[in-house]
């Protein structure tokens, strides 16, 4: 069922549509929110708030056009707010330990694990060195949004999105070439 399908005005119809969208987009939205480097528990809370906002949005009879773009835009704004709250809290609790972003790799041998970890760290460093807007564009594109949808979510022009993605991919490609 397309995301822009007409939504029934009955409460159960709204609930079913929001649940369906939640099932389709929860993981991509969560991945995008996690790209803001906020804790997993906070990111999951942001995702829940996004879909609650979606329910309220639809309950008030607002536009059903491009719900995927709307969801990612709300997720983007909510993640920015959560990241600010997280940073403020981190300043107050700076003595807490820092956990690694990279999960343990399950490759068969130690050499392969080391190579994969180094590659992941190098690519992650390249992504983190990108301007924040380029990182967001890359994350949204990785979640399957089209350039026009990304432009809408981030409030950028289509050309700016294309340039940001081109720069990001170029830098990642160069980082991969050094590996060979």
C-alpha positions as CSV (number, residue, x, y, z in Angstrom):
1,X,0.0,0.0,0.0
2,X,1.5,3.4,-0.9
3,X,2.3,5.8,1.9
4,X,0.1,8.5,0.4
5,X,-3.0,6.3,0.4
6,X,-6.2,7.9,1.6
7,X,-6.7,7.4,5.3
8,X,-10.1,6.5,6.8
9,X,-11.4,9.0,9.3
10,X,-12.4,6.4,11.8
11,X,-10.1,6.1,14.8
12,X,-9.5,2.4,14.1
13,X,-8.6,3.3,10.5
14,X,-6.1,5.9,11.7
15,X,-4.6,3.5,14.2
16,X,-4.3,0.8,11.5
17,X,-2.6,3.2,9.1
18,X,-0.2,4.5,11.7
19,X,0.6,1.0,12.9
20,X,1.2,0.0,9.2
21,X,3.6,3.0,8.7
22,X,5.3,2.3,12.0
23,X,6.0,-1.3,10.9
24,X,7.3,-0.1,7.6
25,X,9.4,2.8,8.7
26,X,10.4,2.2,12.3
27,X,13.8,0.7,11.6
28,X,14.8,3.3,8.8
29,X,13.7,6.2,11.1
30,X,15.5,4.7,14.0
31,X,18.7,4.3,12.0
32,X,18.4,7.9,10.9
33,X,17.8,9.2,14.4
34,X,20.8,7.2,15.6
35,X,23.0,8.9,13.1
36,X,22.6,12.0,15.3
37,X,24.7,10.1,17.9
38,X,22.1,10.0,20.6
39,X,21.7,7.0,22.9
40,X,19.6,4.1,21.6
41,X,17.0,4.4,24.3
42,X,16.6,8.1,23.5
43,X,16.4,7.4,19.8
44,X,13.7,4.8,20.3
45,X,11.8,7.3,22.3
46,X,12.1,9.9,19.5
47,X,10.8,7.3,17.1
48,X,7.7,6.7,19.3
49,X,7.1,10.4,19.6
50,X,7.3,10.8,15.8
51,X,4.6,8.2,15.2
52,X,2.5,9.7,18.0
53,X,2.8,13.0,16.2
54,X,1.8,11.3,13.0
55,X,-1.3,9.9,14.6
56,X,-2.2,13.4,15.9
57,X,-1.4,15.0,12.5
58,X,-3.8,12.6,10.7
59,X,-6.4,12.7,13.5
60,X,-6.7,16.5,12.9
61,X,-7.3,15.8,9.2
62,X,-4.0,17.3,8.0
63,X,-2.3,16.5,4.7
64,X,-1.6,12.8,3.8
65,X,0.8,13.8,1.0
66,X,4.3,12.4,1.2
67,X,3.9,10.9,4.7
68,X,7.4,9.3,4.5
69,X,9.0,12.7,4.0
70,X,6.8,14.2,6.8
71,X,7.9,11.4,9.2
72,X,11.6,11.9,8.4
73,X,11.2,15.7,8.8
74,X,9.6,15.3,12.2
75,X,12.3,12.7,13.1
76,X,15.0,15.1,12.0
77,X,13.7,18.0,14.1
78,X,13.0,15.7,17.1
79,X,16.5,14.2,16.9
80,X,18.1,17.6,16.9
81,X,16.2,18.6,20.0
82,X,17.1,15.3,21.7
83,X,20.7,15.7,20.8
84,X,20.8,19.1,22.4
85,X,19.2,17.7,25.5
86,X,21.7,14.8,25.5
87,X,24.6,17.2,25.2
88,X,23.4,19.3,28.0
89,X,23.0,16.3,30.2
90,X,26.5,15.0,29.2
91,X,28.0,18.3,30.4
92,X,26.4,17.7,33.8
93,X,27.4,14.0,33.9
94,X,30.7,14.1,32.1
95,X,32.2,11.5,34.5
96,X,30.1,8.7,32.9
97,X,32.1,6.2,30.7
98,X,32.0,6.5,26.9
99,X,30.9,3.5,25.0
100,X,32.2,2.4,21.6
101,X,29.9,3.1,18.6
102,X,31.1,0.0,16.7
103,X,29.7,-3.3,17.8
104,X,31.9,-6.3,17.8
105,X,32.4,-7.9,14.4
106,X,31.5,-11.6,14.0
107,X,34.0,-12.4,11.2
108,X,35.6,-15.8,11.4
109,X,39.2,-14.9,11.9
110,X,41.1,-12.2,13.8
111,X,42.7,-10.8,10.7
112,X,39.4,-10.3,9.0
113,X,37.9,-8.7,12.1
114,X,40.8,-6.3,12.4
115,X,40.6,-5.4,8.7
116,X,36.8,-4.9,8.9
117,X,37.1,-2.8,12.1
118,X,39.7,-0.6,10.6
119,X,37.7,-0.1,7.4
120,X,34.6,0.7,9.4
121,X,36.5,3.2,11.6
122,X,38.1,4.8,8.6
123,X,34.7,5.2,6.8
124,X,33.0,6.4,10.0
125,X,35.7,9.0,10.5
126,X,35.2,10.2,6.9
127,X,31.4,10.4,7.5
128,X,31.9,12.3,10.8
129,X,34.3,14.7,9.1
130,X,31.6,15.7,6.6
131,X,29.6,18.8,7.3
132,X,26.5,17.9,9.4
133,X,24.1,18.7,6.5
134,X,26.0,16.3,4.2
135,X,25.8,13.6,6.9
136,X,22.1,14.1,7.2
137,X,21.7,13.9,3.4
138,X,23.7,10.7,3.3
139,X,21.7,9.1,6.1
140,X,18.4,10.0,4.5
141,X,19.5,8.7,1.1
142,X,20.7,5.5,2.7
143,X,17.1,5.2,4.1
144,X,15.7,5.3,0.6
145,X,14.5,8.9,0.4
146,X,14.7,10.6,-3.0
147,X,16.6,13.8,-3.5
148,X,13.3,15.8,-3.5
149,X,12.2,14.3,-0.3
150,X,15.6,14.9,1.4
151,X,15.3,18.5,0.3
152,X,11.9,18.8,1.9
153,X,13.0,17.2,5.1
154,X,16.1,19.3,5.5
155,X,14.7,22.5,4.0
156,X,17.4,22.6,1.3
157,X,17.3,23.1,-2.5
158,X,17.4,20.1,-4.7
159,X,20.8,21.2,-6.1
160,X,22.2,21.5,-2.6
161,X,21.1,18.0,-1.8
162,X,22.7,16.7,-5.0
163,X,26.0,18.6,-4.2
164,X,26.0,17.3,-0.6
165,X,25.5,13.7,-1.7
166,X,28.1,14.0,-4.4
167,X,30.7,15.4,-2.0
168,X,29.9,12.7,0.6
169,X,30.1,9.8,-1.9
170,X,33.3,11.3,-3.4
171,X,35.0,11.4,0.0
172,X,33.9,7.9,0.9
173,X,35.1,6.6,-2.5
174,X,38.5,8.2,-2.0
175,X,38.8,6.7,1.5
176,X,38.1,3.3,0.0
177,X,40.7,3.7,-2.7
178,X,43.4,4.2,0.0
179,X,42.5,0.9,1.4
180,X,43.4,-1.1,-1.7
